[in-house]
Amino acid sequence: MTDRVVLAYSGGLDTSVAIGWIAERTGAEVVAVAVDVGQGGEDLQTIRDRALACGAVEAEVADARDEFADEYCLPALQANALYMDRYPLVSAISRPVIVKHLVAAARQHGASVVAHGCTGKGNDQVRFEVGIQSLAPELACIAPVRDLALTRDKAIEFASSRELPIETTKNNPFSIDQNVWGRAVETGFLEDIWNAPTKDVYSYTSEPGQSPGPDEVVVTFERGVPVALDGRPVTMLQAITELNARAGEQGVGRIDMVEDRLVGIKSREVYEAPGAIALLTAHEELENVTLERDLARFKRTVSQRWSELVYDGLWFSPLKRALDGFVADSQEHVNGEVRLVLHGGRAVVTGRRSDTSLYDFSLATYDSGDTFDQSLAKGFVDIWGLPSKIAAGRDQRARG
């Protein structure tokens, strides 16, 4: 029986050429698997037809948009996940859902190998291969670009010589990855970190300085899940999609950063995540109202570690799974509404209310009706500062 390789397929030049490239160099049959996570572009049937035309023995396409939103974007939102306090893990959270479908296809079609289109220089090779090993340790992994010397010039020559139905002349200076949670842009002139992004870098967002009048939106949450916008019920996917449009029109969610890649190098990345940034801003503010102080403080530590694990390709790791349990438990009382004003590249909170709020007006007010017993404060301050006072006395004595 001929070996089979399941290939993560995008429909573009590199993965289309990889079908025949893998077959010629390994003697295996190739099964192409395309997963829609909201990246837009061509419809799934067109992508499937192209894979078959390029030599795949089977081609599967999966509409995973709702799955991606509910099972991957939502946990990232509830964790307030921002790698290096800025990047909302646009690409990182899409890889595990793709891995899940690749592994399922490998088992269905009797494949022993899974292939992906990543280079040996980036994070995604780790995310794909560690994810596959975590779900199916019996599967091997290959990367045609990294392992089988498939360079871009060779890909163009291969496609032309075999008359593959794929565009080979388009010259896009950027490497772009996008899904419903956001868009990542790198390479080209952006590799010089002094160069400012030009207008053609952006697609999900308008120029912040040219945004229309302010757009006010009220986001309703139940147990940390966005369930309505301006009182209209929405699914997670609908919430992201609508806020991508509304916040994107206002220029919200542009991020230009130099980040620390897992492989040890620094890389300049430009991101657009208008819906993600709007939702993260609203969710974090509602947590400020509903989470007890020590829980909120510790959750910030968990959020940072959660983000690092996901960025580093450890979505399926035991620690990530354990932290998921903590995050899920923390959302029990994250209920209520947050009002945002989207304008000029920013999502600004202007109001919040919750039936499970820990904010007590009568304790917080400085006006009449104040129920806070200030007479207790002096003793509290003395006791709270006692360790510091004792240490300061010791230090004074030591100095003589």
VOSE-923143 format. One line per field, with one value per residue (C-alpha): residue number from 1; x, z, y. Coordinates in pm, 1 decimal. Each point is the difference from the previous one (the first is absolute). Example, Ala and Ser with C-alpha at 12.3 -4.5 7.8 and 13.67 -1.06 7.14 Angstrom:
! VOSE-923143
i c(1  2)
c1 c(1230.0  137.0)
c3 c(780.0  -66.0)
c2 c(-450.0  344.0)
! end
This chain:
! VOSE-923143
i c(1  2  3  4  5  6  7  8  9  10  11  12  13  14  15  16  17  18  19  20  21  22  23  24  25  26  27  28  29  30  31  32  33  34  35  36  37  38  39  40  41  42  43  44  45  46  47  48  49  50  51  52  53  54  55  56  57  58  59  60  61  62  63  64  65  66  67  68  69  70  71  72  73  74  75  76  77  78  79  80  81  82  83  84  85  86  87  88  89  90  91  92  93  94  95  96  97  98  99  100  101  102  103  104  105  106  107  108  109  110  111  112  113  114  115  116  117  118  119  120  121  122  123  124  125  126  127  128  129  130  131  132  133  134  135  136  137  138  139  140  141  142  143  144  145  146  147  148  149  150  151  152  153  154  155  156  157  158  159  160  161  162  163  164  165  166  167  168  169  170  171  172  173  174  175  176  177  178  179  180  181  182  183  184  185  186  187  188  189  190  191  192  193  194  195  196  197  198  199  200  201  202  203  204  205  206  207  208  209  210  211  212  213  214  215  216  217  218  219  220  221  222  223  224  225  226  227  228  229  230  231  232  233  234  235  236  237  238  239  240  241  242  243  244  245  246  247  248  249  250  251  252  253  254  255  256  257  258  259  260  261  262  263  264  265  266  267  268  269  270  271  272  273  274  275  276  277  278  279  280  281  282  283  284  285  286  287  288  289  290  291  292  293  294  295  296  297  298  299  300  301  302  303  304  305  306  307  308  309  310  311  312  313  314  315  316  317  318  319  320  321  322  323  324  325  326  327  328  329  330  331  332  333  334  335  336  337  338  339  340  341  342  343  344  345  346  347  348  349  350  351  352  353  354  355  356  357  358  359  360  361  362  363  364  365  366  367  368  369  370  371  372  373  374  375  376  377  378  379  380  381  382  383  384  385  386  387  388  389  390  391  392  393  394  395  396  397  398  399  400)
c1 c(0.0  132.2  81.4  -215.2  87.4  -260.4  93.0  -124.4  -125.0  -67.5  -64.2  300.0  311.6  220.8  -246.2  -137.8  349.9  71.3  -256.6  207.1  330.5  -74.3  -127.9  313.9  245.8  -165.8  -207.5  -303.0  -352.7  -107.1  -329.9  -60.2  -188.3  -118.2  -152.9  -202.1  63.3  -137.8  294.6  -223.4  104.6  -109.2  -286.1  75.4  -122.1  238.1  286.2  -100.0  -17.6  345.5  151.1  -135.6  118.8  348.8  18.3  -157.8  -164.9  -252.6  -89.2  -193.5  -129.9  -142.3  -197.6  138.4  -92.4  -247.4  220.4  298.1  -196.7  -160.1  284.7  310.7  -78.7  -231.5  256.1  251.9  -250.0  -82.3  372.1  54.4  277.0  259.2  351.8  254.4  -301.1  -89.2  -51.4  -341.0  139.0  -165.0  197.1  84.8  -359.2  -90.6  264.8  -151.9  -336.2  176.5  209.2  -315.2  -142.4  333.3  23.2  -360.8  65.9  321.0  -186.6  -290.3  222.0  261.6  283.5  318.4  137.6  -135.4  157.8  -20.2  133.0  203.8  364.2  265.6  24.1  -337.7  -236.1  -258.0  213.7  3.8  -373.2  -87.6  243.1  -28.6  -377.9  -0.4  232.9  -227.3  -313.1  154.0  355.2  3.2  -1.0  317.6  27.5  172.9  24.5  75.2  153.1  218.0  64.3  -37.5  172.3  -314.6  102.0  -229.2  192.0  -12.8  -371.9  -63.0  209.1  -174.3  -346.6  83.2  162.8  -299.9  -260.3  -157.7  -316.9  158.7  111.7  379.7  74.0  -159.0  265.3  -124.2  278.5  -154.3  -64.8  -361.3  -200.1  -355.8  -310.2  -308.3  202.0  238.5  267.9  379.7  239.4  377.8  306.0  71.2  103.2  -145.7  314.2  177.2  -145.4  50.6  -238.9  -352.2  -288.2  -159.5  -372.0  17.0  106.1  -349.0  -321.6  -217.5  32.3  -45.0  240.3  -73.9  35.7  -263.7  -257.7  -364.0  -185.6  22.6  -177.9  -146.9  -59.5  -124.5  137.9  -194.9  178.1  -126.0  267.5  265.5  -167.5  -112.7  -365.2  -139.0  104.0  -224.1  -257.7  -6.4  89.2  316.4  214.2  371.2  72.6  -258.7  138.1  351.8  -114.6  -218.4  265.2  262.2  -208.5  -99.3  330.2  196.0  -175.8  123.9  360.1  -7.9  239.9  314.8  311.8  358.1  249.7  329.3  -76.2  203.5  -44.7  18.7  301.9  203.7  -4.2  -182.3  -247.4  -187.1  -372.4  -295.1  -338.8  -359.6  -252.6  -286.1  -266.2  241.5  130.6  -351.3  -118.5  314.3  -37.3  -363.7  59.8  294.1  -196.6  -292.7  242.5  121.7  -355.4  -81.3  320.5  120.3  335.9  228.5  -169.4  43.7  364.9  79.4  -196.9  230.6  289.3  -197.2  -89.2  363.8  104.7  -301.0  96.1  361.0  -101.6  -233.7  253.1  260.5  -219.8  -108.5  -377.3  -46.5  252.2  -94.7  81.7  -211.3  -286.6  27.6  5.6  -311.8  -177.2  106.3  -109.5  -336.3  -67.9  91.7  -278.6  -290.5  -93.8  122.6  -347.8  -123.4  37.7  291.4  -43.6  282.0  61.7  190.2  178.3  335.7  173.0  -110.5  -265.0  -79.9  -220.7  -255.5  -234.9  -46.6  -277.6  -52.2  -242.6  300.6  214.2  226.5  -17.6  -205.6  -102.9  -71.6  352.8  168.9  -176.4  149.3  -339.8  -283.7  -108.7  360.3  -9.4  377.9  107.8  306.7  67.1  131.9  257.5  265.6  37.9  1.2  278.6  207.6  -27.8  53.1  314.2  137.7  241.3  145.3  29.2  185.3  235.8  70.8  92.2  239.3  164.4  46.7  166.6  229.3  116.8  86.6)
c3 c(0.0  -96.9  287.4  40.7  115.8  125.9  -104.9  165.8  -314.9  -52.3  -373.9  -63.5  -207.1  259.9  128.6  -349.8  -124.7  317.6  -104.5  -298.8  167.2  291.7  -230.8  -216.9  288.5  234.0  -230.4  222.6  -95.2  128.0  166.2  12.6  295.4  -0.6  312.5  -13.6  313.0  -151.2  -221.1  -288.0  -363.5  -216.8  93.3  131.1  -310.3  -222.3  233.7  2.7  -380.1  -28.1  239.2  -207.5  -321.6  150.9  65.4  338.8  20.0  245.8  107.7  309.7  87.3  337.2  97.6  352.1  54.2  283.0  152.5  -13.1  156.5  277.5  94.3  -69.9  -21.9  301.8  233.7  -115.6  79.7  343.1  75.0  -115.4  -210.3  -131.4  -70.8  117.2  121.4  -358.1  -246.5  19.2  -134.8  -341.7  -168.9  311.5  90.5  -354.3  -21.0  258.9  -177.6  -330.2  173.3  134.3  -352.2  -142.4  258.8  -60.1  -374.6  48.5  201.2  -245.2  -307.0  156.1  -29.5  200.6  -67.4  27.5  -201.8  41.6  -192.5  274.5  -20.0  252.4  123.9  149.3  279.6  -206.7  -63.6  376.8  37.6  -270.1  93.0  378.5  -38.1  -225.5  235.7  292.2  -168.9  -200.8  107.0  -259.3  -291.5  -157.9  -129.8  -300.2  -134.2  -374.9  27.4  292.7  -62.5  -376.6  -129.8  -150.8  -53.7  -158.2  -328.9  -22.2  76.5  -286.1  -239.9  111.0  -45.3  -344.0  -132.3  98.9  -90.9  344.1  37.5  234.8  -46.2  1.1  -107.6  278.6  197.7  350.4  206.2  328.5  177.7  120.9  229.7  88.7  161.6  176.1  314.3  -196.4  -262.8  16.4  -247.7  -18.6  -231.6  -290.1  90.1  350.0  82.1  35.8  338.2  -70.7  -297.4  80.0  -129.4  -317.0  -74.2  -203.5  310.6  147.1  -103.7  310.1  123.4  -136.7  66.8  361.7  -79.9  -271.3  194.9  -6.7  304.9  322.9  10.9  337.4  67.2  306.4  44.7  224.9  168.4  178.9  190.1  -208.4  -332.7  -225.3  -66.1  -135.5  -175.6  63.4  142.3  -308.3  71.2  -176.7  -19.3  72.8  -373.0  -64.5  280.6  -142.8  -358.5  78.9  215.0  -265.1  -230.1  249.8  187.3  -321.7  -157.8  295.6  -38.3  323.6  44.1  -189.6  164.5  -120.2  217.0  19.1  169.6  145.4  -211.0  155.3  -214.5  171.2  -251.3  6.0  -279.5  -106.8  -37.6  -92.5  120.7  -48.1  251.0  29.1  130.1  233.0  154.4  49.2  168.8  212.6  117.2  97.5  164.8  208.8  123.9  103.9  192.3  180.5  128.4  78.6  110.9  360.2  36.3  65.6  -270.2  -246.9  92.4  -35.7  -323.8  -156.1  71.7  -144.5  -308.4  -72.4  40.5  -201.8  -282.8  3.5  -11.2  -294.4  -185.4  55.6  -155.6  322.8  -39.7  84.1  287.3  354.4  145.9  -257.9  69.0  374.1  -49.4  -216.6  306.6  206.8  -267.3  -45.9  375.3  15.5  -246.1  222.9  94.0  -311.3  -97.1  -113.0  -258.7  -108.3  -214.0  -242.7  -222.7  -313.3  -158.1  -123.7  33.8  358.7  183.9  314.5  283.6  105.3  214.1  169.1  201.0  145.4  226.6  135.7  52.5  304.0  -34.1  289.5  -57.4  366.2  92.2  -286.1  22.2  179.9  19.6  249.4  27.0  43.6  201.0  18.4  367.1  -22.4  373.6  -70.6  -248.7  246.3  172.6  -336.4  -131.4  317.4  -16.4  -377.5  23.1  312.5  -181.3  -201.1  313.1  188.0  -294.0  -31.6  369.6  -38.9  -300.3  191.1  288.1  -238.6  -151.3  350.7)
c2 c(0.0  344.2  230.6  307.1  348.8  246.1  353.9  318.7  172.4  370.8  8.8  223.5  -58.8  -166.5  -258.8  -68.2  -77.9  -197.2  -261.3  -114.9  83.0  -234.4  -272.3  6.2  7.9  -247.3  -219.6  59.0  99.6  341.3  82.6  376.7  147.5  362.1  155.1  322.5  208.2  318.4  89.2  107.9  -28.7  -288.8  -229.1  -345.9  -184.1  196.5  -86.2  -367.3  -14.7  156.9  -253.1  -287.7  165.6  32.0  -373.2  -67.2  -343.0  140.0  352.4  97.9  345.1  98.8  307.5  42.2  364.8  -54.7  -270.2  236.1  285.6  -207.9  -233.7  208.3  373.3  -8.9  -163.0  261.6  274.4  -141.0  -28.7  362.2  -150.0  245.6  -126.5  257.1  200.6  95.7  -286.2  -174.6  -331.8  32.3  -279.4  -197.6  -88.3  -105.9  -271.0  -237.1  -15.8  -71.1  -267.5  -161.7  -35.5  -122.5  -276.1  -104.9  -16.6  -199.4  -261.0  -9.5  -44.6  -225.9  250.4  -39.6  349.4  354.8  281.8  376.4  298.3  167.4  99.7  -98.2  355.4  76.5  -95.6  -185.7  -309.0  -50.2  61.4  -250.6  -274.2  17.0  14.4  -305.2  -188.4  85.5  -133.5  -283.0  -93.8  -277.9  249.3  135.1  357.7  151.1  354.8  21.4  347.3  -101.4  -370.3  -49.7  317.8  152.5  363.6  257.7  13.7  -379.2  10.4  243.4  -210.1  -321.5  151.1  139.9  -317.0  -211.0  262.6  -8.5  211.4  253.8  360.4  18.4  356.2  202.6  182.1  70.8  154.5  -115.5  -326.5  16.9  -225.4  90.3  -138.6  132.5  93.4  220.7  41.7  -36.4  162.7  -42.0  -6.0  233.4  352.7  -55.3  -198.4  335.7  95.4  371.4  -9.3  113.2  -213.9  133.4  3.9  -321.3  -192.6  33.4  -167.1  -50.4  359.2  351.6  286.2  107.6  370.1  -25.5  -197.0  111.0  128.8  -202.0  -335.9  -97.0  -369.1  -186.8  -351.6  -238.4  -291.0  -309.2  -195.2  171.9  -79.5  289.5  -76.0  329.2  320.3  300.8  -239.2  -226.7  -364.8  -118.8  -308.6  30.7  -2.6  269.6  216.2  -15.8  53.1  302.3  162.9  -68.5  217.3  270.3  28.1  -47.9  298.1  204.6  -120.8  -200.4  -291.6  98.8  -141.5  50.1  -184.9  -183.9  -329.1  -282.9  -310.0  -342.3  -92.3  271.9  285.4  330.4  68.4  310.8  -69.2  219.1  -118.1  107.5  -131.0  249.1  -238.7  -176.8  321.7  141.2  -322.0  -34.2  360.1  -53.1  -337.6  115.3  300.6  -219.0  -219.6  313.6  38.7  -362.7  -177.4  10.7  176.4  -297.7  -206.4  286.1  42.5  -368.2  -24.7  257.3  -236.2  -290.8  205.0  73.0  -363.4  -121.2  235.6  -118.2  -365.5  55.0  213.8  -271.7  -268.8  -170.2  26.2  -368.8  -9.0  -109.4  342.4  183.5  -241.3  61.7  376.6  -32.9  -135.6  300.0  246.6  -171.7  7.9  370.0  85.2  -104.3  356.8  184.0  113.2  338.2  272.6  216.3  311.2  75.5  298.8  -99.1  294.7  119.0  -335.7  -60.4  -199.5  199.4  -123.9  262.7  -209.2  -331.7  -168.0  -345.2  -184.6  -192.3  309.5  38.1  377.5  141.7  360.7  61.4  -111.0  185.3  336.8  301.6  168.4  -45.2  -359.8  -118.1  -324.9  -52.9  19.0  222.0  -35.0  -350.8  122.7  124.0  -335.4  -179.5  225.4  -50.1  -379.0  -13.9  209.1  -167.9  -239.1  290.1  213.6  -275.0  -60.0  373.3  14.7  -290.5  166.9  323.7  -183.0  -184.3  326.6  117.2)
! end
